[in-house]
């Protein structure tokens, strides 16, 4: 059975997987982001000049290690833990 976890992720046989290539990333109910490829960039120079935090804030992009699809993104302070999305139940 295949059901949608997010726009880029699906749950197949109780495992979270990439919706594009079906590469499994984690068991359902556990964090999947550690299995993704992480691309981290400072927000300085991205978009508007309004960013006051400069290098203190990074853009994290979580990419499928199988096909390169963008799975999720978040902004964070360097060294902060990932914002983990987990399906309950």
HTML snippet that shows the backbone in 3Dmol.js (N, CA, C, O; Angstrom):
<script src="https://3Dmol.org/build/3Dmol-min.js"></script>
<div id="view" style="width:600px;height:400px;position:relative"></div>
<script>
const pdb = `
ATOM      1  N   UNK A   1       0.836  -1.171   0.000  1.00  0.00           N
ATOM      2  CA  UNK A   1       0.000   0.000   0.000  1.00  0.00           C
ATOM      3  C   UNK A   1       0.892   1.250   0.000  1.00  0.00           C
ATOM      4  O   UNK A   1       1.877   1.325   0.735  1.00  0.00           O
ATOM      5  N   UNK A   2       0.533   2.209  -0.823  1.00  0.00           N
ATOM      6  CA  UNK A   2       1.296   3.450  -0.960  1.00  0.00           C
ATOM      7  C   UNK A   2       0.394   4.615  -0.566  1.00  0.00           C
ATOM      8  O   UNK A   2      -0.707   4.764  -1.096  1.00  0.00           O
ATOM      9  N   UNK A   3       0.871   5.447   0.377  1.00  0.00           N
ATOM     10  CA  UNK A   3       0.111   6.643   0.746  1.00  0.00           C
ATOM     11  C   UNK A   3       1.058   7.835   0.847  1.00  0.00           C
ATOM     12  O   UNK A   3       2.258   7.682   1.073  1.00  0.00           O
ATOM     13  N   UNK A   4       0.503   8.990   0.677  1.00  0.00           N
ATOM     14  CA  UNK A   4       1.274  10.234   0.627  1.00  0.00           C
ATOM     15  C   UNK A   4       1.673  10.674   2.034  1.00  0.00           C
ATOM     16  O   UNK A   4       0.830  10.728   2.929  1.00  0.00           O
ATOM     17  N   UNK A   5       2.948  10.986   2.232  1.00  0.00           N
ATOM     18  CA  UNK A   5       3.468  11.550   3.480  1.00  0.00           C
ATOM     19  C   UNK A   5       3.576  13.066   3.340  1.00  0.00           C
ATOM     20  O   UNK A   5       3.238  13.815   4.256  1.00  0.00           O
ATOM     21  N   UNK A   6       4.052  13.499   2.179  1.00  0.00           N
ATOM     22  CA  UNK A   6       4.143  14.915   1.808  1.00  0.00           C
ATOM     23  C   UNK A   6       4.165  14.958   0.286  1.00  0.00           C
ATOM     24  O   UNK A   6       3.987  13.931  -0.369  1.00  0.00           O
ATOM     25  N   UNK A   7       4.378  16.115  -0.266  1.00  0.00           N
ATOM     26  CA  UNK A   7       4.423  16.217  -1.732  1.00  0.00           C
ATOM     27  C   UNK A   7       5.577  15.395  -2.322  1.00  0.00           C
ATOM     28  O   UNK A   7       5.467  14.872  -3.431  1.00  0.00           O
ATOM     29  N   UNK A   8       6.676  15.285  -1.580  1.00  0.00           N
ATOM     30  CA  UNK A   8       7.871  14.616  -2.089  1.00  0.00           C
ATOM     31  C   UNK A   8       8.124  13.241  -1.481  1.00  0.00           C
ATOM     32  O   UNK A   8       9.026  12.528  -1.921  1.00  0.00           O
ATOM     33  N   UNK A   9       7.336  12.860  -0.472  1.00  0.00           N
ATOM     34  CA  UNK A   9       7.564  11.595   0.226  1.00  0.00           C
ATOM     35  C   UNK A   9       6.295  10.752   0.267  1.00  0.00           C
ATOM     36  O   UNK A   9       5.183  11.276   0.309  1.00  0.00           O
ATOM     37  N   UNK A  10       6.486   9.436   0.253  1.00  0.00           N
ATOM     38  CA  UNK A  10       5.371   8.498   0.360  1.00  0.00           C
ATOM     39  C   UNK A  10       5.709   7.444   1.411  1.00  0.00           C
ATOM     40  O   UNK A  10       6.869   7.263   1.778  1.00  0.00           O
ATOM     41  N   UNK A  11       4.684   6.761   1.882  1.00  0.00           N
ATOM     42  CA  UNK A  11       4.877   5.618   2.768  1.00  0.00           C
ATOM     43  C   UNK A  11       4.524   4.378   1.970  1.00  0.00           C
ATOM     44  O   UNK A  11       3.402   4.237   1.484  1.00  0.00           O
ATOM     45  N   UNK A  12       5.494   3.477   1.838  1.00  0.00           N
ATOM     46  CA  UNK A  12       5.318   2.224   1.105  1.00  0.00           C
ATOM     47  C   UNK A  12       5.751   1.091   2.029  1.00  0.00           C
ATOM     48  O   UNK A  12       6.880   1.086   2.520  1.00  0.00           O
ATOM     49  N   UNK A  13       4.864   0.138   2.266  1.00  0.00           N
ATOM     50  CA  UNK A  13       5.176  -1.000   3.141  1.00  0.00           C
ATOM     51  C   UNK A  13       5.768  -0.546   4.474  1.00  0.00           C
ATOM     52  O   UNK A  13       6.759  -1.105   4.945  1.00  0.00           O
ATOM     53  N   UNK A  14       5.153   0.470   5.077  1.00  0.00           N
ATOM     54  CA  UNK A  14       5.541   0.996   6.382  1.00  0.00           C
ATOM     55  C   UNK A  14       6.943   1.607   6.403  1.00  0.00           C
ATOM     56  O   UNK A  14       7.586   1.669   7.451  1.00  0.00           O
ATOM     57  N   UNK A  15       7.419   2.066   5.217  1.00  0.00           N
ATOM     58  CA  UNK A  15       8.702   2.775   5.125  1.00  0.00           C
ATOM     59  C   UNK A  15       8.483   4.093   4.404  1.00  0.00           C
ATOM     60  O   UNK A  15       7.724   4.154   3.437  1.00  0.00           O
ATOM     61  N   UNK A  16       9.139   5.144   4.867  1.00  0.00           N
ATOM     62  CA  UNK A  16       9.086   6.440   4.197  1.00  0.00           C
ATOM     63  C   UNK A  16      10.066   6.395   3.039  1.00  0.00           C
ATOM     64  O   UNK A  16      11.216   5.988   3.201  1.00  0.00           O
ATOM     65  N   UNK A  17       9.592   6.823   1.849  1.00  0.00           N
ATOM     66  CA  UNK A  17      10.410   6.734   0.638  1.00  0.00           C
ATOM     67  C   UNK A  17      10.219   7.978  -0.221  1.00  0.00           C
ATOM     68  O   UNK A  17       9.251   8.720  -0.057  1.00  0.00           O
ATOM     69  N   UNK A  18      11.151   8.192  -1.131  1.00  0.00           N
ATOM     70  CA  UNK A  18      11.047   9.280  -2.102  1.00  0.00           C
ATOM     71  C   UNK A  18       9.871   8.997  -3.033  1.00  0.00           C
ATOM     72  O   UNK A  18       9.731   7.882  -3.535  1.00  0.00           O
ATOM     73  N   UNK A  19       9.033   9.994  -3.264  1.00  0.00           N
ATOM     74  CA  UNK A  19       7.874   9.815  -4.145  1.00  0.00           C
ATOM     75  C   UNK A  19       8.292   9.654  -5.601  1.00  0.00           C
ATOM     76  O   UNK A  19       7.563   9.044  -6.383  1.00  0.00           O
ATOM     77  N   UNK A  20       9.451  10.189  -5.981  1.00  0.00           N
ATOM     78  CA  UNK A  20       9.886  10.106  -7.374  1.00  0.00           C
ATOM     79  C   UNK A  20      10.507   8.747  -7.708  1.00  0.00           C
ATOM     80  O   UNK A  20      10.133   8.124  -8.702  1.00  0.00           O
ATOM     81  N   UNK A  21      11.458   8.281  -6.878  1.00  0.00           N
ATOM     82  CA  UNK A  21      12.184   7.049  -7.237  1.00  0.00           C
ATOM     83  C   UNK A  21      11.905   5.879  -6.297  1.00  0.00           C
ATOM     84  O   UNK A  21      12.390   4.773  -6.537  1.00  0.00           O
ATOM     85  N   UNK A  22      11.131   6.100  -5.230  1.00  0.00           N
ATOM     86  CA  UNK A  22      10.744   5.075  -4.254  1.00  0.00           C
ATOM     87  C   UNK A  22      11.905   4.575  -3.397  1.00  0.00           C
ATOM     88  O   UNK A  22      11.794   3.520  -2.773  1.00  0.00           O
ATOM     89  N   UNK A  23      13.016   5.314  -3.354  1.00  0.00           N
ATOM     90  CA  UNK A  23      14.127   4.902  -2.495  1.00  0.00           C
ATOM     91  C   UNK A  23      13.702   5.019  -1.029  1.00  0.00           C
ATOM     92  O   UNK A  23      13.272   6.089  -0.599  1.00  0.00           O
ATOM     93  N   UNK A  24      13.817   3.932  -0.255  1.00  0.00           N
ATOM     94  CA  UNK A  24      13.443   3.976   1.161  1.00  0.00           C
ATOM     95  C   UNK A  24      14.420   4.840   1.961  1.00  0.00           C
ATOM     96  O   UNK A  24      15.629   4.804   1.730  1.00  0.00           O
ATOM     97  N   UNK A  25      13.882   5.614   2.899  1.00  0.00           N
ATOM     98  CA  UNK A  25      14.708   6.492   3.722  1.00  0.00           C
ATOM     99  C   UNK A  25      14.669   6.115   5.203  1.00  0.00           C
ATOM    100  O   UNK A  25      15.683   6.221   5.892  1.00  0.00           O
ATOM    101  N   UNK A  26      13.520   5.681   5.695  1.00  0.00           N
ATOM    102  CA  UNK A  26      13.398   5.347   7.119  1.00  0.00           C
ATOM    103  C   UNK A  26      12.115   4.569   7.356  1.00  0.00           C
ATOM    104  O   UNK A  26      11.200   4.587   6.533  1.00  0.00           O
ATOM    105  N   UNK A  27      12.061   3.891   8.481  1.00  0.00           N
ATOM    106  CA  UNK A  27      10.816   3.242   8.889  1.00  0.00           C
ATOM    107  C   UNK A  27       9.791   4.314   9.231  1.00  0.00           C
ATOM    108  O   UNK A  27      10.147   5.371   9.753  1.00  0.00           O
ATOM    109  N   UNK A  28       8.528   4.049   8.941  1.00  0.00           N
ATOM    110  CA  UNK A  28       7.463   4.978   9.300  1.00  0.00           C
ATOM    111  C   UNK A  28       7.478   5.178  10.812  1.00  0.00           C
ATOM    112  O   UNK A  28       7.638   4.219  11.567  1.00  0.00           O
ATOM    113  N   UNK A  29       7.312   6.417  11.252  1.00  0.00           N
ATOM    114  CA  UNK A  29       7.337   6.723  12.674  1.00  0.00           C
ATOM    115  C   UNK A  29       8.703   7.126  13.191  1.00  0.00           C
ATOM    116  O   UNK A  29       8.841   7.483  14.361  1.00  0.00           O
ATOM    117  N   UNK A  30       9.728   7.073  12.327  1.00  0.00           N
ATOM    118  CA  UNK A  30      11.073   7.497  12.709  1.00  0.00           C
ATOM    119  C   UNK A  30      11.526   8.626  11.782  1.00  0.00           C
ATOM    120  O   UNK A  30      11.016   8.741  10.667  1.00  0.00           O
ATOM    121  N   UNK A  31      12.468   9.457  12.218  1.00  0.00           N
ATOM    122  CA  UNK A  31      12.937  10.562  11.376  1.00  0.00           C
ATOM    123  C   UNK A  31      13.610  10.069  10.093  1.00  0.00           C
ATOM    124  O   UNK A  31      14.429   9.150  10.130  1.00  0.00           O
ATOM    125  N   UNK A  32      13.263  10.680   8.964  1.00  0.00           N
ATOM    126  CA  UNK A  32      13.824  10.295   7.669  1.00  0.00           C
ATOM    127  C   UNK A  32      14.958  11.220   7.226  1.00  0.00           C
ATOM    128  O   UNK A  32      15.773  10.830   6.390  1.00  0.00           O
ATOM    129  N   UNK A  33      15.026  12.433   7.767  1.00  0.00           N
ATOM    130  CA  UNK A  33      16.007  13.418   7.289  1.00  0.00           C
ATOM    131  C   UNK A  33      17.468  12.966   7.419  1.00  0.00           C
ATOM    132  O   UNK A  33      18.268  13.298   6.545  1.00  0.00           O
ATOM    133  N   UNK A  34      17.853  12.224   8.467  1.00  0.00           N
ATOM    134  CA  UNK A  34      19.246  11.774   8.529  1.00  0.00           C
ATOM    135  C   UNK A  34      19.666  10.888   7.347  1.00  0.00           C
ATOM    136  O   UNK A  34      20.858  10.787   7.056  1.00  0.00           O
ATOM    137  N   UNK A  35      18.716  10.251   6.666  1.00  0.00           N
ATOM    138  CA  UNK A  35      19.039   9.391   5.520  1.00  0.00           C
ATOM    139  C   UNK A  35      19.132  10.167   4.213  1.00  0.00           C
ATOM    140  O   UNK A  35      19.614   9.639   3.211  1.00  0.00           O
ATOM    141  N   UNK A  36      18.674  11.414   4.215  1.00  0.00           N
ATOM    142  CA  UNK A  36      18.719  12.239   3.001  1.00  0.00           C
ATOM    143  C   UNK A  36      20.091  12.895   2.870  1.00  0.00           C
ATOM    144  O   UNK A  36      20.835  13.003   3.844  1.00  0.00           O
ATOM    145  N   UNK A  37      20.414  13.328   1.656  1.00  0.00           N
ATOM    146  CA  UNK A  37      21.630  14.113   1.438  1.00  0.00           C
ATOM    147  C   UNK A  37      21.328  15.543   1.864  1.00  0.00           C
ATOM    148  O   UNK A  37      20.306  16.103   1.465  1.00  0.00           O
ATOM    149  N   UNK A  38      22.196  16.137   2.663  1.00  0.00           N
ATOM    150  CA  UNK A  38      21.984  17.487   3.183  1.00  0.00           C
ATOM    151  C   UNK A  38      22.830  18.485   2.408  1.00  0.00           C
ATOM    152  O   UNK A  38      24.039  18.309   2.258  1.00  0.00           O
ATOM    153  N   UNK A  39      22.178  19.542   1.914  1.00  0.00           N
ATOM    154  CA  UNK A  39      22.865  20.671   1.290  1.00  0.00           C
ATOM    155  C   UNK A  39      22.562  21.876   2.165  1.00  0.00           C
ATOM    156  O   UNK A  39      21.402  22.261   2.314  1.00  0.00           O
ATOM    157  N   UNK A  40      23.595  22.471   2.745  1.00  0.00           N
ATOM    158  CA  UNK A  40      23.416  23.578   3.673  1.00  0.00           C
ATOM    159  C   UNK A  40      24.103  24.820   3.116  1.00  0.00           C
ATOM    160  O   UNK A  40      25.271  24.760   2.729  1.00  0.00           O
ATOM    161  N   UNK A  41      23.386  25.949   3.070  1.00  0.00           N
ATOM    162  CA  UNK A  41      23.919  27.200   2.527  1.00  0.00           C
ATOM    163  C   UNK A  41      23.554  28.350   3.450  1.00  0.00           C
ATOM    164  O   UNK A  41      22.451  28.368   3.998  1.00  0.00           O
ATOM    165  N   UNK A  42      24.462  29.322   3.639  1.00  0.00           N
ATOM    166  CA  UNK A  42      24.081  30.505   4.413  1.00  0.00           C
ATOM    167  C   UNK A  42      23.016  31.289   3.658  1.00  0.00           C
ATOM    168  O   UNK A  42      23.013  31.313   2.427  1.00  0.00           O
ATOM    169  N   UNK A  43      22.120  31.925   4.386  1.00  0.00           N
ATOM    170  CA  UNK A  43      21.061  32.676   3.712  1.00  0.00           C
ATOM    171  C   UNK A  43      21.565  34.007   3.164  1.00  0.00           C
ATOM    172  O   UNK A  43      20.858  34.656   2.394  1.00  0.00           O
ATOM    173  N   UNK A  44      22.759  34.423   3.538  1.00  0.00           N
ATOM    174  CA  UNK A  44      23.333  35.652   3.001  1.00  0.00           C
ATOM    175  C   UNK A  44      23.387  35.558   1.487  1.00  0.00           C
ATOM    176  O   UNK A  44      23.894  34.577   0.941  1.00  0.00           O
ATOM    177  N   UNK A  45      22.877  36.556   0.815  1.00  0.00           N
ATOM    178  CA  UNK A  45      22.892  36.561  -0.645  1.00  0.00           C
ATOM    179  C   UNK A  45      21.710  35.862  -1.282  1.00  0.00           C
ATOM    180  O   UNK A  45      21.557  35.908  -2.503  1.00  0.00           O
ATOM    181  N   UNK A  46      20.873  35.219  -0.493  1.00  0.00           N
ATOM    182  CA  UNK A  46      19.682  34.568  -1.036  1.00  0.00           C
ATOM    183  C   UNK A  46      18.514  35.539  -0.949  1.00  0.00           C
ATOM    184  O   UNK A  46      18.113  35.927   0.149  1.00  0.00           O
ATOM    185  N   UNK A  47      17.977  35.926  -2.064  1.00  0.00           N
ATOM    186  CA  UNK A  47      16.791  36.779  -2.063  1.00  0.00           C
ATOM    187  C   UNK A  47      17.061  38.197  -1.609  1.00  0.00           C
ATOM    188  O   UNK A  47      18.007  38.837  -2.070  1.00  0.00           O
ATOM    189  N   UNK A  48      16.240  38.681  -0.714  1.00  0.00           N
ATOM    190  CA  UNK A  48      16.231  40.071  -0.272  1.00  0.00           C
ATOM    191  C   UNK A  48      17.470  40.435   0.545  1.00  0.00           C
ATOM    192  O   UNK A  48      18.104  39.575   1.155  1.00  0.00           O
ATOM    193  N   UNK A  49      17.795  41.706   0.543  1.00  0.00           N
ATOM    194  CA  UNK A  49      18.886  42.225   1.370  1.00  0.00           C
ATOM    195  C   UNK A  49      18.446  42.413   2.820  1.00  0.00           C
ATOM    196  O   UNK A  49      19.229  42.889   3.642  1.00  0.00           O
ATOM    197  N   UNK A  50      17.233  42.053   3.139  1.00  0.00           N
ATOM    198  CA  UNK A  50      16.676  42.287   4.471  1.00  0.00           C
ATOM    199  C   UNK A  50      17.198  41.338   5.537  1.00  0.00           C
ATOM    200  O   UNK A  50      16.985  41.578   6.726  1.00  0.00           O
ATOM    201  N   UNK A  51      17.866  40.286   5.150  1.00  0.00           N
ATOM    202  CA  UNK A  51      18.331  39.311   6.137  1.00  0.00           C
ATOM    203  C   UNK A  51      19.299  39.986   7.086  1.00  0.00           C
ATOM    204  O   UNK A  51      20.364  40.441   6.669  1.00  0.00           O
ATOM    205  N   UNK A  52      18.946  40.054   8.339  1.00  0.00           N
ATOM    206  CA  UNK A  52      19.791  40.682   9.338  1.00  0.00           C
ATOM    207  C   UNK A  52      20.709  39.651   9.977  1.00  0.00           C
ATOM    208  O   UNK A  52      21.791  39.997  10.452  1.00  0.00           O
ATOM    209  N   UNK A  53      20.299  38.406   9.995  1.00  0.00           N
ATOM    210  CA  UNK A  53      21.051  37.359  10.673  1.00  0.00           C
ATOM    211  C   UNK A  53      22.319  36.975   9.924  1.00  0.00           C
ATOM    212  O   UNK A  53      23.251  36.441  10.525  1.00  0.00           O
ATOM    213  N   UNK A  54      22.367  37.238   8.623  1.00  0.00           N
ATOM    214  CA  UNK A  54      23.559  36.927   7.832  1.00  0.00           C
ATOM    215  C   UNK A  54      23.950  35.471   7.900  1.00  0.00           C
ATOM    216  O   UNK A  54      23.133  34.589   7.637  1.00  0.00           O
ATOM    217  N   UNK A  55      25.206  35.213   8.256  1.00  0.00           N
ATOM    218  CA  UNK A  55      25.722  33.844   8.296  1.00  0.00           C
ATOM    219  C   UNK A  55      25.210  33.046   9.489  1.00  0.00           C
ATOM    220  O   UNK A  55      25.489  31.853   9.603  1.00  0.00           O
ATOM    221  N   UNK A  56      24.462  33.695  10.378  1.00  0.00           N
ATOM    222  CA  UNK A  56      23.952  32.985  11.548  1.00  0.00           C
ATOM    223  C   UNK A  56      22.780  32.069  11.201  1.00  0.00           C
ATOM    224  O   UNK A  56      22.388  31.245  12.027  1.00  0.00           O
ATOM    225  N   UNK A  57      22.217  32.191  10.012  1.00  0.00           N
ATOM    226  CA  UNK A  57      21.092  31.355   9.601  1.00  0.00           C
ATOM    227  C   UNK A  57      21.469  30.617   8.323  1.00  0.00           C
ATOM    228  O   UNK A  57      22.063  31.196   7.413  1.00  0.00           O
ATOM    229  N   UNK A  58      21.120  29.334   8.260  1.00  0.00           N
ATOM    230  CA  UNK A  58      21.407  28.540   7.068  1.00  0.00           C
ATOM    231  C   UNK A  58      20.112  27.989   6.471  1.00  0.00           C
ATOM    232  O   UNK A  58      19.129  27.766   7.177  1.00  0.00           O
ATOM    233  N   UNK A  59      20.138  27.781   5.178  1.00  0.00           N
ATOM    234  CA  UNK A  59      19.065  27.090   4.472  1.00  0.00           C
ATOM    235  C   UNK A  59      19.506  25.647   4.325  1.00  0.00           C
ATOM    236  O   UNK A  59      20.564  25.372   3.759  1.00  0.00           O
ATOM    237  N   UNK A  60      18.704  24.728   4.830  1.00  0.00           N
ATOM    238  CA  UNK A  60      18.986  23.296   4.696  1.00  0.00           C
ATOM    239  C   UNK A  60      18.064  22.723   3.639  1.00  0.00           C
ATOM    240  O   UNK A  60      16.849  22.916   3.688  1.00  0.00           O
ATOM    241  N   UNK A  61      18.646  22.021   2.687  1.00  0.00           N
ATOM    242  CA  UNK A  61      17.866  21.328   1.665  1.00  0.00           C
ATOM    243  C   UNK A  61      18.145  19.836   1.812  1.00  0.00           C
ATOM    244  O   UNK A  61      19.297  19.402   1.810  1.00  0.00           O
ATOM    245  N   UNK A  62      17.085  19.071   1.937  1.00  0.00           N
ATOM    246  CA  UNK A  62      17.189  17.621   2.087  1.00  0.00           C
ATOM    247  C   UNK A  62      16.865  16.994   0.737  1.00  0.00           C
ATOM    248  O   UNK A  62      15.766  17.165   0.209  1.00  0.00           O
ATOM    249  N   UNK A  63      17.829  16.270   0.189  1.00  0.00           N
ATOM    250  CA  UNK A  63      17.757  15.760  -1.177  1.00  0.00           C
ATOM    251  C   UNK A  63      17.788  14.234  -1.155  1.00  0.00           C
ATOM    252  O   UNK A  63      18.512  13.635  -0.361  1.00  0.00           O
ATOM    253  N   UNK A  64      17.001  13.611  -2.028  1.00  0.00           N
ATOM    254  CA  UNK A  64      16.997  12.150  -2.134  1.00  0.00           C
ATOM    255  C   UNK A  64      18.376  11.669  -2.585  1.00  0.00           C
ATOM    256  O   UNK A  64      18.896  12.157  -3.589  1.00  0.00           O
ATOM    257  N   UNK A  65      18.976  10.722  -1.862  1.00  0.00           N
ATOM    258  CA  UNK A  65      20.273  10.196  -2.276  1.00  0.00           C
ATOM    259  C   UNK A  65      20.187   9.305  -3.514  1.00  0.00           C
ATOM    260  O   UNK A  65      21.209   8.978  -4.117  1.00  0.00           O
ATOM    261  N   UNK A  66      18.975   8.915  -3.893  1.00  0.00           N
ATOM    262  CA  UNK A  66      18.807   8.065  -5.066  1.00  0.00           C
ATOM    263  C   UNK A  66      18.669   8.828  -6.365  1.00  0.00           C
ATOM    264  O   UNK A  66      19.340   8.518  -7.349  1.00  0.00           O
ATOM    265  N   UNK A  67      17.789   9.839  -6.373  1.00  0.00           N
ATOM    266  CA  UNK A  67      17.495  10.536  -7.636  1.00  0.00           C
ATOM    267  C   UNK A  67      17.769  12.036  -7.601  1.00  0.00           C
ATOM    268  O   UNK A  67      17.696  12.693  -8.640  1.00  0.00           O
ATOM    269  N   UNK A  68      18.083  12.592  -6.434  1.00  0.00           N
ATOM    270  CA  UNK A  68      18.386  14.015  -6.336  1.00  0.00           C
ATOM    271  C   UNK A  68      17.180  14.918  -6.178  1.00  0.00           C
ATOM    272  O   UNK A  68      17.326  16.140  -6.212  1.00  0.00           O
ATOM    273  N   UNK A  69      15.989  14.356  -6.007  1.00  0.00           N
ATOM    274  CA  UNK A  69      14.785  15.178  -5.827  1.00  0.00           C
ATOM    275  C   UNK A  69      14.865  15.940  -4.505  1.00  0.00           C
ATOM    276  O   UNK A  69      15.342  15.409  -3.502  1.00  0.00           O
ATOM    277  N   UNK A  70      14.396  17.187  -4.513  1.00  0.00           N
ATOM    278  CA  UNK A  70      14.320  17.970  -3.283  1.00  0.00           C
ATOM    279  C   UNK A  70      13.157  17.434  -2.454  1.00  0.00           C
ATOM    280  O   UNK A  70      12.011  17.449  -2.903  1.00  0.00           O
ATOM    281  N   UNK A  71      13.450  16.963  -1.251  1.00  0.00           N
ATOM    282  CA  UNK A  71      12.438  16.357  -0.391  1.00  0.00           C
ATOM    283  C   UNK A  71      11.842  17.348   0.601  1.00  0.00           C
ATOM    284  O   UNK A  71      10.655  17.277   0.919  1.00  0.00           O
ATOM    285  N   UNK A  72      12.668  18.269   1.088  1.00  0.00           N
ATOM    286  CA  UNK A  72      12.204  19.254   2.067  1.00  0.00           C
ATOM    287  C   UNK A  72      13.289  20.304   2.241  1.00  0.00           C
ATOM    288  O   UNK A  72      14.433  20.107   1.830  1.00  0.00           O
ATOM    289  N   UNK A  73      12.920  21.412   2.849  1.00  0.00           N
ATOM    290  CA  UNK A  73      13.903  22.444   3.191  1.00  0.00           C
ATOM    291  C   UNK A  73      13.465  23.110   4.483  1.00  0.00           C
ATOM    292  O   UNK A  73      12.291  23.081   4.852  1.00  0.00           O
ATOM    293  N   UNK A  74      14.437  23.714   5.166  1.00  0.00           N
ATOM    294  CA  UNK A  74      14.155  24.424   6.404  1.00  0.00           C
ATOM    295  C   UNK A  74      15.252  25.451   6.638  1.00  0.00           C
ATOM    296  O   UNK A  74      16.362  25.305   6.125  1.00  0.00           O
ATOM    297  N   UNK A  75      14.951  26.476   7.401  1.00  0.00           N
ATOM    298  CA  UNK A  75      15.979  27.407   7.842  1.00  0.00           C
ATOM    299  C   UNK A  75      16.283  27.098   9.297  1.00  0.00           C
ATOM    300  O   UNK A  75      15.398  26.711  10.060  1.00  0.00           O
ATOM    301  N   UNK A  76      17.552  27.275   9.676  1.00  0.00           N
ATOM    302  CA  UNK A  76      17.968  26.931  11.031  1.00  0.00           C
ATOM    303  C   UNK A  76      19.251  27.667  11.381  1.00  0.00           C
ATOM    304  O   UNK A  76      19.907  28.248  10.517  1.00  0.00           O
ATOM    305  N   UNK A  77      19.592  27.633  12.641  1.00  0.00           N
ATOM    306  CA  UNK A  77      20.904  28.092  13.071  1.00  0.00           C
ATOM    307  C   UNK A  77      21.878  26.937  12.874  1.00  0.00           C
ATOM    308  O   UNK A  77      21.498  25.783  13.071  1.00  0.00           O
ATOM    309  N   UNK A  78      23.127  27.215  12.491  1.00  0.00           N
ATOM    310  CA  UNK A  78      24.092  26.128  12.319  1.00  0.00           C
ATOM    311  C   UNK A  78      24.177  25.279  13.593  1.00  0.00           C
ATOM    312  O   UNK A  78      24.255  25.812  14.700  1.00  0.00           O
ATOM    313  N   UNK A  79      24.160  23.971  13.423  1.00  0.00           N
ATOM    314  CA  UNK A  79      24.243  23.061  14.555  1.00  0.00           C
ATOM    315  C   UNK A  79      22.919  22.711  15.204  1.00  0.00           C
ATOM    316  O   UNK A  79      22.866  21.805  16.035  1.00  0.00           O
ATOM    317  N   UNK A  80      21.840  23.412  14.845  1.00  0.00           N
ATOM    318  CA  UNK A  80      20.527  23.060  15.390  1.00  0.00           C
ATOM    319  C   UNK A  80      20.116  21.672  14.914  1.00  0.00           C
ATOM    320  O   UNK A  80      20.489  21.267  13.813  1.00  0.00           O
ATOM    321  N   UNK A  81      19.352  20.934  15.723  1.00  0.00           N
ATOM    322  CA  UNK A  81      18.845  19.638  15.256  1.00  0.00           C
ATOM    323  C   UNK A  81      17.841  19.839  14.123  1.00  0.00           C
ATOM    324  O   UNK A  81      17.243  20.906  13.984  1.00  0.00           O
ATOM    325  N   UNK A  82      17.669  18.793  13.319  1.00  0.00           N
ATOM    326  CA  UNK A  82      16.693  18.848  12.226  1.00  0.00           C
ATOM    327  C   UNK A  82      15.281  18.975  12.796  1.00  0.00           C
ATOM    328  O   UNK A  82      14.997  18.492  13.892  1.00  0.00           O
ATOM    329  N   UNK A  83      14.399  19.635  12.033  1.00  0.00           N
ATOM    330  CA  UNK A  83      12.974  19.655  12.352  1.00  0.00           C
ATOM    331  C   UNK A  83      12.389  18.380  11.757  1.00  0.00           C
ATOM    332  O   UNK A  83      12.110  18.325  10.560  1.00  0.00           O
ATOM    333  N   UNK A  84      12.205  17.372  12.574  1.00  0.00           N
ATOM    334  CA  UNK A  84      11.785  16.069  12.074  1.00  0.00           C
ATOM    335  C   UNK A  84      10.277  15.973  11.924  1.00  0.00           C
ATOM    336  O   UNK A  84       9.520  16.322  12.829  1.00  0.00           O
ATOM    337  N   UNK A  85       9.857  15.490  10.758  1.00  0.00           N
ATOM    338  CA  UNK A  85       8.453  15.219  10.467  1.00  0.00           C
ATOM    339  C   UNK A  85       8.239  13.723  10.628  1.00  0.00           C
ATOM    340  O   UNK A  85       8.916  12.921   9.984  1.00  0.00           O
ATOM    341  N   UNK A  86       7.305  13.348  11.481  1.00  0.00           N
ATOM    342  CA  UNK A  86       7.039  11.934  11.731  1.00  0.00           C
ATOM    343  C   UNK A  86       5.533  11.714  11.657  1.00  0.00           C
ATOM    344  O   UNK A  86       4.764  12.496  12.216  1.00  0.00           O
ATOM    345  N   UNK A  87       5.105  10.651  10.968  1.00  0.00           N
ATOM    346  CA  UNK A  87       3.692  10.277  10.935  1.00  0.00           C
ATOM    347  C   UNK A  87       3.377   9.455  12.169  1.00  0.00           C
ATOM    348  O   UNK A  87       4.025   8.441  12.430  1.00  0.00           O
ATOM    349  N   UNK A  88       2.403   9.882  12.911  1.00  0.00           N
ATOM    350  CA  UNK A  88       1.990   9.123  14.090  1.00  0.00           C
ATOM    351  C   UNK A  88       0.842   8.196  13.712  1.00  0.00           C
ATOM    352  O   UNK A  88      -0.036   8.551  12.927  1.00  0.00           O
ATOM    353  N   UNK A  89       0.871   7.011  14.287  1.00  0.00           N
ATOM    354  CA  UNK A  89      -0.234   6.084  14.065  1.00  0.00           C
ATOM    355  C   UNK A  89      -0.097   5.329  12.873  1.00  0.00           C
ATOM    356  O   UNK A  89      -0.958   4.507  12.561  1.00  0.00           O
TER     357      UNK A  89
END
`;
const viewer = $3Dmol.createViewer("view");
viewer.addModel(pdb, "pdb");
viewer.setStyle({}, {cartoon: {color: "spectrum"}});
viewer.zoomTo();
viewer.render();
</script>
